[in-house]
Amino acid sequence: MKTFTIEEAQSLLPVLESLLKRAIEGKREAEQVESGLTELARRVSNSGGMRVDVANVAKLRADMEAHMQRVRESIAEIDSIGVQVKDIENGLLDFPCSMDGQVVLLCWRMGETTIDHWHTMESGFQGRQPLDDRFRRRTSSGGRPN
């Protein structure tokens, strides 16, 4: 598992935020298409059947799949960097970090300007704590102090 220093994680935020926004937008667009298809199915069911533009429905399904593919690719790219996507809806990312001989997670949420929190692997977001000097003393992925 790749680990990050606070500086390394912070330097990745612009590209990660861009990828996360792309995933969020793709998910939103896919949900809109799905909602339209669900509404169409409801109307067909309520009317006891009706003429449906099959080609248009096929196009909408293809559009929805393209949006979901964009989401999957964005998440895969974030994952390939070594960063964990915890919640797309809230734009929540975790960065593994070696601290005092154990792996903890630097925690960042979309809208935050810097990474200011961490939590243990077990505690999750509810266990978020402010960063302290232990994190600021690290200068490389190897976790060596200054």
Rosetta blueprint (number, residue, H / E / L):
1 M L
2 K L
3 T L
4 F L
5 T L
6 I H
7 E H
8 E H
9 A H
10 Q H
11 S H
12 L H
13 L H
14 P H
15 V H
16 L H
17 E H
18 S H
19 L H
20 L H
21 K H
22 R H
23 A H
24 I H
25 E H
26 G H
27 K H
28 R H
29 E H
30 A H
31 E H
32 Q H
33 V H
34 E H
35 S H
36 G H
37 L H
38 T H
39 E H
40 L H
41 A H
42 R H
43 R H
44 V H
45 S H
46 N H
47 S L
48 G L
49 G L
50 M L
51 R L
52 V L
53 D L
54 V H
55 A H
56 N H
57 V H
58 A H
59 K H
60 L H
61 R H
62 A H
63 D H
64 M H
65 E H
66 A H
67 H H
68 M H
69 Q H
70 R H
71 V H
72 R H
73 E H
74 S H
75 I H
76 A H
77 E H
78 I H
79 D H
80 S H
81 I H
82 G L
83 V L
84 Q E
85 V E
86 K E
87 D E
88 I L
89 E L
90 N L
91 G L
92 L E
93 L E
94 D E
95 F E
96 P E
97 C E
98 S E
99 M E
100 D L
101 G L
102 Q E
103 V E
104 V E
105 L E
106 L E
107 C E
108 W E
109 R E
110 M L
111 G L
112 E L
113 T L
114 T L
115 I L
116 D L
117 H E
118 W E
119 H E
120 T E
121 M L
122 E L
123 S L
124 G L
125 F H
126 Q H
127 G H
128 R L
129 Q E
130 P E
131 L L
132 D L
133 D H
134 R H
135 F H
136 R H
137 R L
138 R E
139 T L
140 S L
141 S L
142 G L
143 G L
144 R L
145 P E
146 N L
